[in-house]
Amino acid sequence: MKIRKLCLSIALCLSSALSGCESPPSQSVDLAPPMITPEQACPDLIKAYCTKALECYPIIQVLQFPDVATCAARINLTCPQLVKAMGSSVTGADLQACTPKLAGASCPDYLMANGPVRLCGFKPGTLTDGTACGEDVQCQSLYCKKATGMDCGKCTAIGKTGSVCTETADCDKGLVCAGAAGAKLCTAYLPTGASCTTTSNSVSCQPLLACRNGSCATTAKLGESCSTLTQDCDGLSGLSCSVTNKCVTPATAQLGGACGVQGTTYIACIGGTFCEPVSKKCIAPAADGATCNETTGPRCQSPAKCVASVCKIADPTLCK
């Protein structure tokens, strides 16, 4: 409508100039950019997220989805919730602004952010610590702590250096949860060249590094020499150290392929498929709303979870 008025004003001015009539009063024109909705911003953001996940943690991406397009289609189902969840201060413009941040992040930064939401630098939510939540962005702390496998949790302060923690997600960017059971603290990752140990609960080297011969160094790649004791191969790509002390790729199978323990080899299902324990064949994931079983299958395709034997996408509005 504003464009139409502008065109009409211009037409009247031209007509006045030609006829010698006085020009009509000037009209202000609002040139503010249009608001972008989460539905408009989410596809590009989620595509960037899935692309970055495949680049930096390829084994997890390969296990969960057959390709980036499927990942994007699935994860996009939850993206609008970042704006619409109670207490969230995130806007469609914020989602749009996060896309280049995510796409341009280095793998260490991406992996040490302890969650893509923290990498985006979103505005804090309005829910106070202790309030029920389903998404980090609902909380003033930008952290919704959940028990393993649960969709709902409570807003909780993010741990700084030296804070007590139970898992790395409890800690701020660049920190890892390390230490003896019951006495874990948020601690900075160890950089290249730092002294390290592979004993249980010790401080980890930065992502893309491994503790090799007592120092943090670049992980061993496919075919390179490695240690079966320290497992210093590129684990993010799924590599492991074989009995011949060489980094090897995992054995995998697609839909319909043989899986599980086959002779002396373990074969993992990829592309979101699940190894059915009786037939030892990779079967397709259950559709959203379909029957599921975490033990015997079929399992749900991420981000859906098996809740009361039905595949469901988490709904933060149900967290109360």
JOWOKA-V795661 format. One record per pair of residues at least 12 apart in sequence whose ideal C-beta (glycine too) atoms are under 7 Angstrom apart, sorted by the first residue. I is the first residue (numbers start at 1). GAP is how many residues later the second one is. Records with the same first field share a line. If there is no record, write none. Layout:
I=GAP, GAP
This chain:
2=27, 28
5=22
6=23
9=15, 18
12=12
35=57
36=56, 57, 60
37=55
38=41, 42, 45, 54, 57
39=41
40=52
41=51, 54, 55
42=34, 37, 38, 53
43=33
44=55
45=34, 50, 53, 54, 57
46=26, 29, 30, 33
47=25
48=51, 54, 55
49=26, 53, 67
50=18, 21, 22, 25
51=17
52=50, 51, 53, 58
54=14
55=52
56=51, 54, 55, 180
57=54, 179
58=178, 179
59=177, 178, 179
62=208
63=205, 207
64=208, 238
65=206, 207
66=205, 206
74=227, 228, 229
75=228
77=226, 236
78=225, 235, 236
81=54, 235
82=13, 53, 55
83=12
85=49, 50, 52, 53, 231
86=52, 231
87=38, 39, 40, 51
88=37, 47, 49, 50
89=34, 35, 36, 37
90=32, 33, 47
94=28, 29
98=22
101=18, 19
102=14, 17, 18
105=14
107=100, 101
108=98, 99, 100
111=96
112=61, 62, 77, 94, 95
113=60
114=54, 55, 57, 59
115=21, 54
117=19, 20, 25
118=24, 55
122=15, 20
124=16, 18
125=12, 13, 14, 15
126=14
127=12, 13, 28
128=12, 27
129=12, 26, 27, 28
130=24, 25
131=23, 24
132=20, 22, 187, 188
133=20, 21, 22, 183, 186
134=17, 18, 180, 182, 185
135=181
138=17, 178
139=16
140=15
141=14, 15, 16, 17
142=16
143=13, 15
145=25
151=154, 163
152=167
158=13, 14
159=12, 13, 16, 27
160=12, 26
161=14, 25, 26, 27
162=23, 24
163=22, 23
164=20, 21
165=12, 19, 20, 21
166=18
170=16
171=15
172=14
174=14, 15
175=12, 13
176=13, 27, 28
178=23, 24, 25, 26
179=22
180=21
181=20
187=16
189=15, 16, 17
190=13, 14, 15, 16, 26
191=15, 25
192=17, 24, 25
193=22, 23
194=21, 22
195=19, 20
196=15, 18, 19, 20
197=14
198=13, 32
210=22
211=19, 21
212=18, 20
219=13, 14, 15
220=12, 13, 14, 27
221=13, 26
222=17, 25, 27
223=23, 24
224=23
225=20, 21
226=15, 19, 20, 21
227=14, 18
228=13, 15, 17
233=14
234=13
238=12
250=18
251=14, 15, 16, 17
252=15, 16, 18
253=14, 16, 29
254=16, 17, 19, 28
255=16, 18, 27, 29
256=25, 26
257=24, 25
258=22, 23
259=16, 21, 22, 23
260=15, 20
269=13
272=13, 29
273=12
274=23, 24, 25
276=21
277=19
283=14, 15
284=14
285=13, 14, 15, 16
286=12, 13, 14, 25
287=24
288=16, 23, 25
289=21, 22
290=21
291=18, 19
292=14, 17, 18, 19
293=13, 16
294=12
